[in-house]
Amino acid sequence: GVTRPVSAAPPSGEYIVTLNDGIDATSFAGAADVFSGVDVEQVYSVALGAFHARLTASAKARLAQDPGVRFISPNRIFNAFAQVLPTGVDRIEGDLSTVSAAGASVTTRVAVLDTGVTPGPDLNVQAIGANCLGGVGWSDLNGHGTHIAGIIGARNNADGVVGVAPGAPIYPIQVLDRSANGSDASILCGIEWVATVGKALGVRVANLSAGTFGHDDGKCGLTNADP
């Protein structure tokens, strides 16, 4: 859970400490937080056994030697991908789907991990969501998240555009700020929400249209220390 606000532009000294299988993240992070030079910000115990913390150089070196730690990596910056043109819906022939009949509504619940989502008559935005940036609410001050939500679930009601899954319930999870920037910490917070609260709510789909530098090592991040 979130213990302190997360900065979308983290200063140096912020890291994600990924733990080995079988290590209780909450207990480990609680014990580590007591030591000098360790300032735990968030703990991830479901989506990933890890925690976000500010570490001094000496504390980082000490933690890296702990047998419970798999690897320690910088808390990278994430940026939203460029907006996708609505013609993408046509290119995958979403308009030919049986769920796209006028007035029909999809019931599959979708979490949108983005800059937030602004409610409107063309979107079925739910009252439940999350803010992984340390703020209150999930109003979209950028527009990217609302745009993505429209691609996913804009209603087929002769207004605006129609989405791939018209009328799908949208759960706004704000992991990017008004400049469309986030971090490993905010992204992991969003994934943790999907794996816990979202799972309990019956959320079946999650969308994240953002990326950062790095590459796929073919081993789920174990080789290149990517949480």
VMD Tcl script that draws the C-alpha trace (Angstrom):
set ca {
  {0.00 0.00 0.00}
  {1.00 3.62 -0.42}
  {2.62 5.07 2.70}
  {3.77 8.41 1.31}
  {3.17 10.49 -1.84}
  {5.06 9.41 -4.94}
  {6.84 12.01 -7.05}
  {6.39 11.64 -10.80}
  {9.86 13.08 -11.21}
  {11.84 11.21 -8.55}
  {15.12 12.69 -7.34}
  {18.33 10.69 -7.37}
  {18.60 8.15 -4.59}
  {15.21 6.55 -5.28}
  {15.21 2.83 -5.93}
  {12.99 -0.22 -6.31}
  {14.25 -3.05 -4.09}
  {13.06 -6.36 -5.54}
  {13.06 -9.29 -3.14}
  {13.59 -12.99 -3.63}
  {10.66 -15.40 -3.76}
  {9.32 -16.31 -0.33}
  {10.37 -13.04 1.33}
  {7.51 -11.11 2.97}
  {7.82 -7.63 1.47}
  {5.92 -5.85 4.23}
  {8.03 -7.35 7.01}
  {11.31 -6.89 5.15}
  {10.57 -3.26 4.24}
  {9.47 -2.51 7.80}
  {12.71 -3.87 9.19}
  {14.81 -2.08 6.56}
  {13.08 1.25 7.22}
  {14.55 1.29 10.73}
  {18.12 1.44 9.47}
  {19.97 4.68 8.77}
  {19.84 5.77 5.16}
  {16.67 3.83 4.29}
  {13.40 5.71 3.77}
  {10.65 3.35 2.57}
  {7.96 5.00 0.41}
  {5.76 2.14 -0.83}
  {5.56 -1.63 -0.44}
  {4.37 -4.02 -3.16}
  {3.34 -7.40 -1.81}
  {0.99 -8.90 -4.40}
  {1.96 -7.86 -7.92}
  {5.63 -8.05 -6.95}
  {7.61 -8.67 -3.79}
  {9.40 -5.32 -3.60}
  {9.43 -1.84 -2.12}
  {10.18 1.72 -3.22}
  {12.67 3.56 -1.04}
  {15.11 6.45 -0.86}
  {18.55 5.01 -0.14}
  {21.92 6.51 0.64}
  {24.87 4.94 -1.17}
  {25.94 3.04 1.95}
  {22.43 1.79 2.66}
  {22.05 0.65 -0.96}
  {25.33 -1.27 -0.76}
  {24.27 -2.87 2.52}
  {20.86 -3.93 1.17}
  {22.39 -5.31 -2.01}
  {24.32 -7.82 0.11}
  {21.22 -9.02 1.97}
  {20.28 -12.60 0.99}
  {16.63 -11.57 0.79}
  {17.29 -9.00 -1.95}
  {17.17 -10.13 -5.59}
  {18.28 -6.79 -7.06}
  {18.08 -3.01 -6.57}
  {17.26 -0.76 -9.52}
  {16.75 2.98 -10.02}
  {13.19 4.28 -9.92}
  {12.95 5.14 -13.63}
  {10.78 7.79 -15.24}
  {7.86 6.63 -17.41}
  {6.23 8.70 -20.16}
  {2.90 8.25 -21.92}
  {3.03 6.91 -25.45}
  {1.89 9.19 -28.22}
  {-1.87 9.27 -28.66}
  {-3.33 6.72 -31.04}
  {-5.66 7.85 -33.81}
  {-9.25 6.57 -33.54}
  {-8.75 4.83 -36.89}
  {-6.99 2.15 -34.85}
  {-10.40 0.92 -33.79}
  {-11.31 0.52 -37.45}
  {-8.03 -1.18 -38.29}
  {-8.74 -4.00 -35.84}
  {-12.34 -4.06 -37.13}
  {-13.71 -3.21 -33.70}
  {-16.71 -1.73 -35.45}
  {-17.59 -5.17 -36.82}
  {-17.72 -6.74 -33.36}
  {-21.08 -8.06 -32.21}
  {-20.79 -5.85 -29.11}
  {-20.78 -2.68 -31.20}
  {-24.49 -2.63 -31.92}
  {-26.00 0.80 -31.28}
  {-26.96 1.13 -27.64}
  {-25.23 -2.11 -26.60}
  {-22.90 -2.01 -23.62}
  {-19.97 -4.22 -22.71}
  {-19.83 -5.37 -19.07}
  {-16.15 -6.34 -18.94}
  {-14.46 -4.11 -16.37}
  {-11.29 -2.28 -17.42}
  {-8.63 -0.47 -15.38}
  {-6.93 2.40 -17.22}
  {-3.46 3.11 -15.77}
  {-2.74 6.56 -17.14}
  {-3.11 10.30 -16.39}
  {-6.57 9.75 -14.92}
  {-9.93 9.78 -16.69}
  {-12.38 12.67 -16.91}
  {-16.00 11.47 -16.66}
  {-18.34 12.33 -19.51}
  {-21.50 11.11 -21.24}
  {-19.49 9.01 -23.72}
  {-17.62 7.04 -21.04}
  {-18.80 4.67 -18.32}
  {-16.33 5.91 -15.68}
  {-16.69 4.26 -12.28}
  {-16.59 6.13 -8.98}
  {-13.86 3.80 -7.70}
  {-10.26 4.43 -8.74}
  {-6.84 5.18 -7.32}
  {-4.21 7.89 -7.26}
  {-0.66 6.50 -7.25}
  {0.97 9.94 -7.26}
  {0.12 10.81 -3.67}
  {-2.72 13.18 -4.55}
  {-6.47 13.04 -4.07}
  {-8.78 11.88 -6.84}
  {-7.87 11.00 -10.40}
  {-8.98 13.94 -12.54}
  {-7.24 13.92 -15.92}
  {-5.26 17.16 -16.22}
  {-3.48 15.99 -19.37}
  {-6.09 14.31 -21.58}
  {-4.10 11.20 -22.48}
  {-5.91 8.89 -20.07}
  {-9.34 10.08 -21.18}
  {-8.32 9.61 -24.81}
  {-7.18 6.04 -24.10}
  {-10.38 5.33 -22.17}
  {-12.32 6.49 -25.23}
  {-10.43 4.12 -27.52}
  {-11.27 1.32 -25.11}
  {-14.87 1.99 -24.19}
  {-16.53 5.06 -25.76}
  {-20.24 4.32 -25.97}
  {-21.93 3.60 -29.29}
  {-24.41 6.45 -28.94}
  {-23.90 8.59 -32.08}
  {-21.75 10.99 -30.04}
  {-18.02 11.45 -30.56}
  {-16.24 8.16 -31.28}
  {-17.05 4.54 -30.51}
  {-14.61 2.35 -28.60}
  {-13.45 -1.22 -29.07}
  {-15.63 -2.29 -26.12}
  {-18.46 0.29 -26.04}
  {-19.72 1.20 -22.59}
  {-17.19 -0.93 -20.70}
  {-16.91 0.11 -17.03}
  {-13.70 2.16 -16.71}
  {-11.70 2.32 -13.46}
  {-9.27 5.29 -13.54}
  {-5.88 4.54 -11.96}
  {-3.71 7.65 -12.05}
  {-0.07 6.63 -12.48}
  {1.03 9.55 -14.71}
  {0.90 13.25 -13.81}
  {-0.40 16.25 -15.78}
  {2.78 16.11 -17.90}
  {2.15 12.40 -18.58}
  {5.16 11.41 -16.46}
  {5.29 8.64 -13.87}
  {7.87 6.22 -12.51}
  {8.50 2.58 -11.70}
  {6.99 3.27 -8.28}
  {3.72 4.76 -9.55}
  {3.36 2.06 -12.24}
  {3.92 -0.70 -9.67}
  {1.38 0.98 -7.39}
  {-1.16 0.79 -10.22}
  {-0.40 -2.86 -10.93}
  {-0.73 -3.60 -7.21}
  {-4.21 -2.00 -7.26}
  {-5.24 -4.16 -10.21}
  {-4.01 -7.31 -8.44}
  {-5.82 -6.50 -5.18}
  {-8.75 -4.07 -5.27}
  {-9.27 -4.55 -8.99}
  {-9.34 -8.31 -8.62}
  {-11.97 -8.03 -5.88}
  {-14.06 -5.76 -8.13}
  {-13.89 -8.19 -11.04}
  {-11.59 -6.09 -13.25}
  {-10.56 -8.35 -16.15}
  {-8.49 -5.99 -18.31}
  {-5.83 -3.39 -17.53}
  {-4.32 -0.94 -20.03}
  {-1.02 0.90 -19.69}
  {-0.03 3.09 -22.63}
  {3.35 4.24 -21.30}
  {6.95 3.16 -21.50}
  {10.50 3.84 -20.40}
  {14.03 3.01 -21.46}
  {15.34 -0.53 -21.23}
  {14.90 -3.85 -23.03}
  {13.33 -7.27 -22.60}
  {15.90 -9.74 -21.29}
  {13.63 -12.71 -21.97}
  {13.62 -13.66 -18.27}
  {10.98 -11.34 -16.80}
  {13.61 -8.78 -15.77}
  {15.72 -11.15 -13.68}
  {18.86 -10.66 -15.77}
  {18.73 -6.90 -16.34}
  {17.30 -6.11 -12.86}
  {14.02 -4.72 -14.13}
  {11.18 -4.89 -11.56}
}
mol new
graphics top color blue
foreach p $ca { graphics top sphere $p radius 0.5 }
foreach p [lrange $ca 0 end-1] q [lrange $ca 1 end] { graphics top cylinder $p $q radius 0.2 }
display resetview
